Each structure stands twice: as C-alpha cells, then as structure tokens.
Amino acid sequence: MRGPLKNANLLVRFLLELSALAAMAYWGFSVTSGLAQWVLGLGAPLTVAVVWGLFVSPKHKVELASPARFAIELTVFAAAALALAAADQPVLAVALAVIELISGTMNYVSAGLS
C-alpha cells in the first residue's frame, strides 16, 4: 500500500482508535448506574488507551512481533464491538468490527503494523 491509499488507511485507523475509546465509554456509562457507571465509563476507555499506547500505537513502549501486535489490535477492537453490542448498538458494533478488520488487515499486510 502506497501514497494516498496508505494515508487514507492511517486516517481510518486513527478514527477507529477514537471510535473504540468512545464505544468503551458509551458501554460503561450505559450498562449500569451510580459509582459503577463512572468507574466503567471512564475506566474502560482508559484501559484501552493504555493497552493501545503500550503495544499497538506507532510510538508503542513494548516491542512485540507484528503478529502479536495485530492480535492485540484485533482484541481491542473486538472488545469495543462487543461493548457496543452489549449496549444495544448492534449495527454500530458490526460496522466497527468490519471496518477494523479490513483496515487492520490492510495495515498488517502492507506494513507489518507501521
């Protein structure tokens, strides 16, 4: 993947990362109430951000082989899609999962998770 296609995929990837954070926050705030709502609503996206920053982001702190990084990326997005499904947003859940699978696979195949 070169030039404009790679740049477009990087933009999609960034938007997917933001979507995963939003999905986790939406889930946390919608599945419970009271203190647990705040713990899940803030804690779930924070956990995703930490995992992403440590293992998957371009400036990751922990070096892993590309297949392991791809597996973590897919796990994060699967969790976000499942969170949306659990929060009664099945269409968004499927859309997030499909777009991530396509974008993540393109990124993995072309650049070994740049």
C-alpha positions as protocol buffer text, in pm:
chain_id: "A"
residue {
  index: 1
  type: MET
  ca { x: 0 y: 0 z: 0 }
}
residue {
  index: 2
  type: ARG
  ca { x: 148 y: 332 z: -104 }
}
residue {
  index: 3
  type: GLY
  ca { x: 76 y: 701 z: -110 }
}
residue {
  index: 4
  type: PRO
  ca { x: -284 y: 816 z: -85 }
}
residue {
  index: 5
  type: LEU
  ca { x: -424 y: 471 z: -3 }
}
residue {
  index: 6
  type: LYS
  ca { x: -184 y: 429 z: 289 }
}
residue {
  index: 7
  type: ASN
  ca { x: -259 y: 780 z: 414 }
}
residue {
  index: 8
  type: ALA
  ca { x: -632 y: 717 z: 388 }
}
residue {
  index: 9
  type: ASN
  ca { x: -596 y: 392 z: 582 }
}
residue {
  index: 10
  type: LEU
  ca { x: -393 y: 568 z: 852 }
}
residue {
  index: 11
  type: LEU
  ca { x: -673 y: 823 z: 888 }
}
residue {
  index: 12
  type: VAL
  ca { x: -932 y: 546 z: 908 }
}
residue {
  index: 13
  type: ARG
  ca { x: -715 y: 367 z: 1166 }
}
residue {
  index: 14
  type: PHE
  ca { x: -695 y: 682 z: 1382 }
}
residue {
  index: 15
  type: LEU
  ca { x: -1072 y: 730 z: 1360 }
}
residue {
  index: 16
  type: LEU
  ca { x: -1119 y: 364 z: 1457 }
}
residue {
  index: 17
  type: GLU
  ca { x: -899 y: 416 z: 1762 }
}
residue {
  index: 18
  type: LEU
  ca { x: -1114 y: 710 z: 1869 }
}
residue {
  index: 19
  type: SER
  ca { x: -1426 y: 504 z: 1799 }
}
residue {
  index: 20
  type: ALA
  ca { x: -1301 y: 223 z: 2022 }
}
residue {
  index: 21
  type: LEU
  ca { x: -1247 y: 469 z: 2308 }
}
residue {
  index: 22
  type: ALA
  ca { x: -1594 y: 617 z: 2255 }
}
residue {
  index: 23
  type: ALA
  ca { x: -1752 y: 270 z: 2233 }
}
residue {
  index: 24
  type: MET
  ca { x: -1597 y: 164 z: 2561 }
}
residue {
  index: 25
  type: ALA
  ca { x: -1709 y: 485 z: 2732 }
}
residue {
  index: 26
  type: TYR
  ca { x: -2061 y: 451 z: 2590 }
}
residue {
  index: 27
  type: TRP
  ca { x: -2079 y: 93 z: 2715 }
}
residue {
  index: 28
  type: GLY
  ca { x: -1951 y: 184 z: 3060 }
}
residue {
  index: 29
  type: PHE
  ca { x: -2197 y: 466 z: 3104 }
}
residue {
  index: 30
  type: SER
  ca { x: -2494 y: 274 z: 2963 }
}
residue {
  index: 31
  type: VAL
  ca { x: -2480 y: -68 z: 3132 }
}
residue {
  index: 32
  type: THR
  ca { x: -2500 y: 39 z: 3495 }
}
residue {
  index: 33
  type: SER
  ca { x: -2559 y: 338 z: 3720 }
}
residue {
  index: 34
  type: GLY
  ca { x: -2413 y: 514 z: 4017 }
}
residue {
  index: 35
  type: LEU
  ca { x: -2045 y: 481 z: 4101 }
}
residue {
  index: 36
  type: ALA
  ca { x: -2002 y: 172 z: 3883 }
}
residue {
  index: 37
  type: GLN
  ca { x: -2121 y: 375 z: 3585 }
}
residue {
  index: 38
  type: TRP
  ca { x: -1840 y: 623 z: 3637 }
}
residue {
  index: 39
  type: VAL
  ca { x: -1579 y: 357 z: 3705 }
}
residue {
  index: 40
  type: LEU
  ca { x: -1669 y: 166 z: 3387 }
}
residue {
  index: 41
  type: GLY
  ca { x: -1741 y: 476 z: 3178 }
}
residue {
  index: 42
  type: LEU
  ca { x: -1400 y: 623 z: 3250 }
}
residue {
  index: 43
  type: GLY
  ca { x: -1201 y: 310 z: 3330 }
}
residue {
  index: 44
  type: ALA
  ca { x: -1282 y: 108 z: 3018 }
}
residue {
  index: 45
  type: PRO
  ca { x: -1157 y: 369 z: 2768 }
}
residue {
  index: 46
  type: LEU
  ca { x: -859 y: 441 z: 2990 }
}
residue {
  index: 47
  type: THR
  ca { x: -768 y: 72 z: 2987 }
}
residue {
  index: 48
  type: VAL
  ca { x: -798 y: 64 z: 2607 }
}
residue {
  index: 49
  type: ALA
  ca { x: -580 y: 375 z: 2576 }
}
residue {
  index: 50
  type: VAL
  ca { x: -310 y: 224 z: 2798 }
}
residue {
  index: 51
  type: VAL
  ca { x: -308 y: -109 z: 2612 }
}
residue {
  index: 52
  type: TRP
  ca { x: -303 y: 69 z: 2276 }
}
residue {
  index: 53
  type: GLY
  ca { x: -21 y: 301 z: 2384 }
}
residue {
  index: 54
  type: LEU
  ca { x: 190 y: 20 z: 2525 }
}
residue {
  index: 55
  type: PHE
  ca { x: 156 y: -232 z: 2244 }
}
residue {
  index: 56
  type: VAL
  ca { x: -3 y: -102 z: 1924 }
}
residue {
  index: 57
  type: SER
  ca { x: 48 y: 271 z: 1870 }
}
residue {
  index: 58
  type: PRO
  ca { x: 322 y: 392 z: 1636 }
}
residue {
  index: 59
  type: LYS
  ca { x: 516 y: 504 z: 1946 }
}
residue {
  index: 60
  type: HIS
  ca { x: 448 y: 185 z: 2144 }
}
residue {
  index: 61
  type: LYS
  ca { x: 653 y: 122 z: 2457 }
}
residue {
  index: 62
  type: VAL
  ca { x: 665 y: -259 z: 2441 }
}
residue {
  index: 63
  type: GLU
  ca { x: 819 y: -416 z: 2132 }
}
residue {
  index: 64
  type: LEU
  ca { x: 632 y: -719 z: 2002 }
}
residue {
  index: 65
  type: ALA
  ca { x: 638 y: -913 z: 1679 }
}
residue {
  index: 66
  type: SER
  ca { x: 389 y: -787 z: 1421 }
}
residue {
  index: 67
  type: PRO
  ca { x: 152 y: -1085 z: 1458 }
}
residue {
  index: 68
  type: ALA
  ca { x: 128 y: -1026 z: 1834 }
}
residue {
  index: 69
  type: ARG
  ca { x: 63 y: -655 z: 1786 }
}
residue {
  index: 70
  type: PHE
  ca { x: -203 y: -737 z: 1527 }
}
residue {
  index: 71
  type: ALA
  ca { x: -366 y: -983 z: 1769 }
}
residue {
  index: 72
  type: ILE
  ca { x: -377 y: -717 z: 2042 }
}
residue {
  index: 73
  type: GLU
  ca { x: -521 y: -466 z: 1795 }
}
residue {
  index: 74
  type: LEU
  ca { x: -793 y: -710 z: 1693 }
}
residue {
  index: 75
  type: THR
  ca { x: -865 y: -791 z: 2059 }
}
residue {
  index: 76
  type: VAL
  ca { x: -908 y: -422 z: 2143 }
}
residue {
  index: 77
  type: PHE
  ca { x: -1148 y: -371 z: 1854 }
}
residue {
  index: 78
  type: ALA
  ca { x: -1335 y: -693 z: 1927 }
}
residue {
  index: 79
  type: ALA
  ca { x: -1384 y: -572 z: 2285 }
}
residue {
  index: 80
  type: ALA
  ca { x: -1512 y: -237 z: 2155 }
}
residue {
  index: 81
  type: ALA
  ca { x: -1752 y: -408 z: 1914 }
}
residue {
  index: 82
  type: LEU
  ca { x: -1876 y: -641 z: 2189 }
}
residue {
  index: 83
  type: ALA
  ca { x: -1920 y: -340 z: 2417 }
}
residue {
  index: 84
  type: LEU
  ca { x: -2137 y: -172 z: 2156 }
}
residue {
  index: 85
  type: ALA
  ca { x: -2341 y: -489 z: 2111 }
}
residue {
  index: 86
  type: ALA
  ca { x: -2386 y: -517 z: 2489 }
}
residue {
  index: 87
  type: ALA
  ca { x: -2503 y: -154 z: 2494 }
}
residue {
  index: 88
  type: ASP
  ca { x: -2777 y: -235 z: 2239 }
}
residue {
  index: 89
  type: GLN
  ca { x: -2594 y: -89 z: 1939 }
}
residue {
  index: 90
  type: PRO
  ca { x: -2559 y: -397 z: 1715 }
}
residue {
  index: 91
  type: VAL
  ca { x: -2536 y: -206 z: 1385 }
}
residue {
  index: 92
  type: LEU
  ca { x: -2252 y: 9 z: 1515 }
}
residue {
  index: 93
  type: ALA
  ca { x: -2085 y: -300 z: 1660 }
}
residue {
  index: 94
  type: VAL
  ca { x: -2086 y: -480 z: 1326 }
}
residue {
  index: 95
  type: ALA
  ca { x: -1976 y: -169 z: 1137 }
}
residue {
  index: 96
  type: LEU
  ca { x: -1682 y: -114 z: 1374 }
}
residue {
  index: 97
  type: ALA
  ca { x: -1577 y: -478 z: 1353 }
}
residue {
  index: 98
  type: VAL
  ca { x: -1594 y: -495 z: 973 }
}
residue {
  index: 99
  type: ILE
  ca { x: -1413 y: -166 z: 912 }
}
residue {
  index: 100
  type: GLU
  ca { x: -1142 y: -255 z: 1164 }
}
residue {
  index: 101
  type: LEU
  ca { x: -1090 y: -598 z: 1016 }
}
residue {
  index: 102
  type: ILE
  ca { x: -1044 y: -450 z: 670 }
}
residue {
  index: 103
  type: SER
  ca { x: -824 y: -159 z: 783 }
}
residue {
  index: 104
  type: GLY
  ca { x: -618 y: -364 z: 1027 }
}
residue {
  index: 105
  type: THR
  ca { x: -558 y: -638 z: 772 }
}
residue {
  index: 106
  type: MET
  ca { x: -453 y: -386 z: 507 }
}
residue {
  index: 107
  type: ASN
  ca { x: -214 y: -227 z: 754 }
}
residue {
  index: 108
  type: TYR
  ca { x: -72 y: -557 z: 874 }
}
residue {
  index: 109
  type: VAL
  ca { x: -22 y: -700 z: 528 }
}
residue {
  index: 110
  type: SER
  ca { x: 129 y: -386 z: 379 }
}
residue {
  index: 111
  type: ALA
  ca { x: 348 y: -257 z: 657 }
}
residue {
  index: 112
  type: GLY
  ca { x: 366 y: -507 z: 940 }
}
residue {
  index: 113
  type: LEU
  ca { x: 173 y: -265 z: 1166 }
}
residue {
  index: 114
  type: SER
  ca { x: 360 y: 56 z: 1099 }
}
